[in-house]
Amino acid sequence: MSKLTSAGSVGKVNNDSREKVRRYIRLTNLIPELLQLVDDGFIHDKRTYLTLGITTAVELSYLSKDVQKLVYYTIGYEAATPSYAQALRIRKLAEKKKLDFDVLEKILCE
């Protein structure tokens, strides 16, 4: 018999994997504005509806709150959300202290 972790137990009860439960828990580290993009999306204008995928949001959840705010404002400015690959690059650049609005703008415009 295998030993279940808390995330594994919750996942089993809800028919989800342990990893999916861990991702949901990680999302609690997002600023409310980014979490809103994951939960409900955001209507930018009549033509643009923005959403943020869970795996992308998990990567962004490792950023500081200040950097998350910068990402959120850049999303609004560019009317584009990052892909998972872009979120990975954003996270790496933030860790190296090489992330600012201009860099984010270039990444989101790709």
VOGU-3710 file (C-alpha; in Angstrom, 3 decimals, decimal comma):
1> mskltsagsv> 0,000/0,000/0,000  1,429/3,407/-0,999  1,543/6,406/1,290  -0,540/9,365/0,066  0,450/12,966/0,573  -2,149/15,586/1,468  -2,224/16,729/-2,150  -2,553/13,114/-3,248  -5,429/12,534/-0,842  -7,278/15,642/-1,979
11> gkvnndsrek> -6,654/14,699/-5,593  -7,960/11,187/-5,078  -11,157/12,443/-3,446  -11,735/14,951/-6,259  -10,579/12,766/-9,156  -7,539/14,984/-9,813  -3,844/14,201/-9,843  -1,535/15,156/-7,000  0,299/17,525/-9,373  -2,905/19,303/-10,357
21> vrryirltnl> -3,742/19,885/-6,686  -0,203/21,185/-6,082  -0,634/23,622/-9,021  -3,890/24,915/-7,559  -2,199/25,436/-4,202  0,687/27,269/-5,880  -1,778/29,697/-7,476  -2,443/31,140/-4,014  0,915/32,950/-4,444  -0,462/35,064/-7,293
31> ipellqlvdd> -1,588/38,637/-6,871  -5,409/38,876/-7,037  -5,375/40,475/-10,489  -3,447/37,594/-12,075  -5,560/35,048/-10,226  -8,633/36,744/-11,701  -7,187/36,159/-15,192  -6,897/32,454/-14,391  -10,354/32,159/-12,845  -12,536/34,399/-14,992
41> gfihdkrtyl> -10,455/35,950/-17,709  -10,564/39,621/-18,522  -12,396/41,536/-21,228  -9,859/44,036/-22,494  -12,080/45,544/-25,142  -14,908/44,360/-27,381  -12,517/42,264/-29,466  -10,058/40,991/-26,868  -10,765/38,482/-24,102  -7,666/37,594/-22,087
51> tlgittavel> -7,138/34,449/-20,036  -4,152/32,945/-18,270  -3,540/29,188/-18,279  -2,840/27,350/-15,051  0,671/26,137/-15,902  1,642/29,610/-17,094  0,178/31,122/-13,931  2,125/28,669/-11,783  5,372/29,922/-13,341  4,347/33,531/-12,703
61> sylskdvqkl> 3,484/32,674/-9,088  7,216/32,324/-8,350  7,764/36,018/-9,151  7,777/38,655/-6,442  4,533/40,574/-5,936  6,088/43,684/-7,488  7,164/41,802/-10,598  3,740/40,139/-10,804  2,163/43,614/-10,789  4,502/44,679/-13,582
71> vyytigyeaa> 3,500/41,584/-15,563  -0,190/42,316/-14,974  0,108/45,936/-16,113  2,087/44,881/-19,172  -0,596/42,312/-20,017  -3,179/45,095/-19,901  -1,018/47,463/-21,925  -0,250/44,909/-24,649  -3,615/43,110/-24,477  -1,733/39,799/-24,515
81> tpsyaqalri> -0,991/37,129/-21,937  2,275/35,186/-21,910  2,539/31,622/-23,144  4,099/28,989/-20,914  7,451/29,368/-22,711  7,308/33,145/-22,303  6,470/32,757/-18,591  9,552/30,578/-18,162  11,704/33,278/-19,790  10,077/35,977/-17,658
91> rklaekkkld> 10,812/33,983/-14,506  14,462/33,420/-15,474  14,975/37,096/-16,336  13,348/38,168/-13,068  15,656/35,856/-11,112  18,633/37,519/-12,832  17,164/40,995/-12,108  17,044/41,702/-15,857  13,301/42,213/-16,197  11,651/45,572/-16,749
101> fdvlekilce> 8,656/46,912/-18,673  10,550/47,168/-21,969  11,766/43,572/-21,767  8,288/42,352/-20,831  6,765/44,321/-23,672  9,137/42,690/-26,173  8,362/39,225/-24,822  4,590/39,706/-24,952  4,752/41,146/-28,486  6,449/38,028/-29,888
//
